[in-house]
């Protein structure tokens, strides 16, 4: 499994708008893609801003490329998301999961 990680910054009032966009627009699109497993949105307060971290899980880098294109390290950020963010990483990181465990 591959985890794709991306970070962004939002004003406190815009963090809910980003979540809504992710949940209502992006997630339904992702669910149609072969190899998409799931997504997690995390956030934390940092001074007067909200740091957002999105991690998506994919079966393989082939599935990631089907979503992101030939340059999978490039962030895919739709105009509607850009409009509510103060800034974002233009590149993403990919990690191969070597262990995943739950509660004993």
Secondary structure, DSSP 8 states (H G I E B T S, - for coil): -EEEEEEEEEEHHHHHHHHHHIIIIIHHHHTTSTTEEEEEEEEEEETTEEEEEEEEEES-HHHHHHHH-S-TTB----HHHHTT-SEE-SB-EEEE--------
